[in-house]
Amino acid sequence: MKILILHNQSSGYGGGAIYDFIRSISSTENDITLRCFDKNNTREDKLRDAAEFDAVVASGGDGTIARVGYELRNTGIPILPFPSGTSNALATNLFSPDEPHAIAKTLLRMETMDFDMGEIEFGGQRHGFFLVAGCGYDATIMKAAEANKQLLGPMAYFQAAFANTNPQTSHFTLTIDGEPHECDGLSVMLANFSKMQYDIALTHENLPRDGKLDVIILKGENAFGLIPTFIATLLDRDGGYPDRGNMAEIHRCERVTVKADPPLRVQFDGEPSDDVTPFEARLLPLAVRFIVSEACLEHYAS
């Protein structure tokens, strides 16, 4: 196999798991190319010759893998997500192993499956996302967690949530597959894969291959009003508790535009932006090919 590995050195805790992975796949039959980048040197040409490789390994957090996936969308090039960030919710959704040698076995088996991804446009730019994009309270949490992610890991998001219990409310004007909708709330989130850290499910069903985005509008005047909704997500880990309460309004669509008054900060797959609403998003059906585990194939095959 000819394998291209992209490693984001700014992701995670600076551990060496990716090098253990490389040792596991090293053989006379494999031709391995490693390209490192970081937040100060993104190496825009890092995927220039991706079509010449049998597989691309994207090593980093959810944001890193989303950027690689978006650049390789609709190419059919197999991507192996390697979870080396502080947040690796995509790996959870894909039932990926987290031990380097087990991930190496997944790569060498080369079982693939195609998945949807989202595309969000704001501030004159487009970005891809696999998990969740949106505006408002979630973006505030992502921004506040940035400084502590390497120290606290996923707990940085909970700390940021507890420190921002009175987020900005806004009046939302949405166009959902051409249909207008207005409401007040704290956040609008767009979900493709729906499971976050600790198996918390934003929606009752996790359907990243159905050609639809879940539009989740969080209502209420402060974070305390969302406690029943949060409890519902905890109870729904096994898929047996569909009710999210009256503080969460959920729609499904292929395309949505969102305006907010006052404007709210935007985020995509944990990457907070300095730009604010409005934004437009759409679903890219089966746009990315992942190299996946046997458990992933079994779960999403139906």
N, C-alpha and C positions, 0 to 999 in steps of 0.2 A: 504493500500500500504506500501511496504517497500522501503524507499527512502534513497539513499546515496548522500550526498552533499559534494562536494569538493570545498573549497573556497581558492583562492589565495590571501593572505593578502598583497602581494606586488603589486597587480593590482589596477589601478584607483586612486581615491582620498582618500581612507580609509574610505568611507562612510559605513553606516550600513544597506543598502537596503536589503542585503541578510538575515538579522535578521528579518526585516519586512516580508520578503517572508516566512521565517520559521514559524513565528506566524500565517501567513495566511493558511498554510497547516497543522498546528498542530491540531490533533484531536485524539480521542481514537482509531480510525481506522487506523491511520498512524503510522508507526514505522520509526523514523527519526534518521539517523546517520550523524553527521557533522565532517568532517576532514579538518583541516586547514593546509596550507603549505605556504612557501614563497620562495624567490629566494635563501635564504641561507639554507633552509631545504626543499628539494623538496619531501621528503617522497616517495621514489621509490615504496614502498609497498601499496600506498594509494588505488590502484584498485585491490588488490590481490583477493578480494572476491566479485567483482562487479557482477558476475553472480548470486549471492544470492539475489540481489535487483531487484525490479520491474522497477526502474528508477534510473539514475545517473544524478544529477544536477551539471553542470560544471560552477562554478562562477569565472569569471575573464575576461580578454580581449581576443581578437581573438587568440593570441598565446597560452593562457591557454586552450581554447576550442579545438584548433587544437591538442595539446598534448594529451588531454583526448580522443578525437575522434580517434587519431591514435592508442592509446593503446587498444581501444575497437573496432577497425575495424573488420568487418566481423564476429562479435559476435551476432548481432541482439539485443544487449542491448540498450534500449531506452535512449537517452541523451537529457536533456533539457539544452540548452545554457542559462546561466543567465548573462546578460551584466553588468559587474561591472568593466570593464577596462577603460582606457582612449580612446581606440579605440574599437568600437563595430560594425564594418561593417558587420560582419556575421549576427548579429541580424537584421540589416536593410534588408539584402538579404532574410532573413527568415520571414519578415513581423511580427517580434515579438513585443509584447508590451514592454514598458520600465518601467512600474509601477509595483512594487512588487506584489500587490494584483491581478493585471491582469495576470501577469506571473504565479501566483499560480493557477488561473483558467485554464490556458493552460495546466499545469501539470496534474491537476485533470481530465481534459477531456481525456487525454492520446491518442490524435490523433497523429499518427506517419507517417513519410515519409522517404524513403531511399534516400541518396544523394551520389554523387561521391566525392572523395577527391583525392588530389595529393600526391605523395610521391617523395621526392627529396633526392638524395644521394651525399654527398661530404665530403671530409676530413675523409673518413672511417666510416661515420655515416649516418643513414637514419632518415628523419623527415617527418611528415605529414603536409599538409596545405589544407585549404578549400578555401582561397581567392586567394592570389598571392604569388608566390615565384620567385626568379630571381637573377640577378647580375647587377652590375653597378650603374647607377644613383639612382635607387630606393633604393638599399641597402645603398648607401651613405646618402640618406635622412633619412632612418630609424635609422642609427647609430647616425647622428647628432641630431636627435629629442629626443634621449633617455633622455638626461639630463633635458629636459623641459616638458616632457609629463605630469607629475603630476601637474605642474604649469599652463600650457597652454592648455592641452587636445589636441584635434585634430589639433588645430592651430599650435602646435609645428612642425607638418610636413610641413606646408606652410612656417613657419619661416626657417626651415632647407633648403627648396628648394630655397628660395630667397637668402640664405647665400651661396649656392653652385651653382652659375650660370655658372661656367666653369668646369663641371665634366670631368673626364678622358674618352677619347674616346678609343675604342679598335677595333681590327679586330676579328670578331666572326666566328667561324667554328662550324656549327650546323649539326647534323644528325637528321632529322625529319621523324620519322617512316621509317628509313632506307635510306632516300634520303639526300645526302649532300647538304649543302647550306652555302655560305659565304657572308659576308657583313661587313661594318663598322658601328659603332653606339655607343650610350651612354649606352644602357641597353637592356637586354633580360628579359622579364617578362612572367611568365606562369600563366594564370588565369583560375580558375575553376568557382567560383562565380565572377562576373565581376564588381559589384557595390562597390565603396569605400565610403568614407565619403561624406556627402552632396549629395548623389545620383549621384555622378560622375561615369559614366559607361566607363570602359576601352575598352570594345567592344560593338558593336551594340546590340548583343543578349546576354542574361544572361541564359546559358544552363547548370546548374550544375547537370543534370541527363542524359546527352546524351553520356557519355563514351568518351569524348574528352577534351583535354586541348587546350586553346587558347595560341599560342606563339606570343608575341607582341615584335617586335624589334623596339626600338626607335632610329631613326637616327639623323643626324645633328652633328654639332661641338660644340654646347653649348645649354644651357637650353632655350635661347631666340628663337631658331629655333623650339622649341616644342610648342610655344604659339598657332599657328593655331590648332594643335592637341588638346591642352587643351580646347580651345574654342569649338571644335567639341564635346568633351565629355560633356561639359555643356549644349550644345544645344540638346543633345541626351537623356535627362532625360525621355522623353516620348516615346522613341523608334522611333522617326521620322527623325533622322539625322544620317544615317549610315556612311557617309564619315568621315574618320579620317585624311585625307590629306596625302601628300607624305612623311611625316616624321615618319609615323608608318606603319610598314609592319606586316601583321597578317597571321598566319598559324594556322591550327587545326590538332591535332595529338593525338595519344595514348602514345607515348614515344619520348623523345628528349634527346640528349646529347649536351652540350654547352661547347666550349673551347673559351678562350679569350686571345688575345695577345695585350697589357700586361694583366695579370690576374686581375680579378675584384672581389670585396667583394660579398658575397652571403647573401641573406635574405630569410626568409619564414614566411608568415603571420605576418609581422611586427617585427620579431625577427632577428636582424642583427647578423651575425656570424663574427668571426675573421678569418674564413677560406675563401679561394678564389677559383675561378674556376680552374679546370673544375668541372662540375656537370652533373648528369644524373637524369632525372625525368620521372615518368610515372603516368598514371591515374589509380586509383583503382575504378572500376565502382560500384556504389550503395553500398559502403563499410560501410557507417555509417547511423544509424537510429536516426533521431531527433524527439523529441516531438514538434509539431508545432501548430501554430494558424490556425483558420479556413481560414484566409486570405491567409496564405501560401499554404494550401491545394488547395484552389481555383486557385491560381496563377500558381502553378506548376503541376496541375493535368493532363493537356493535354499533 
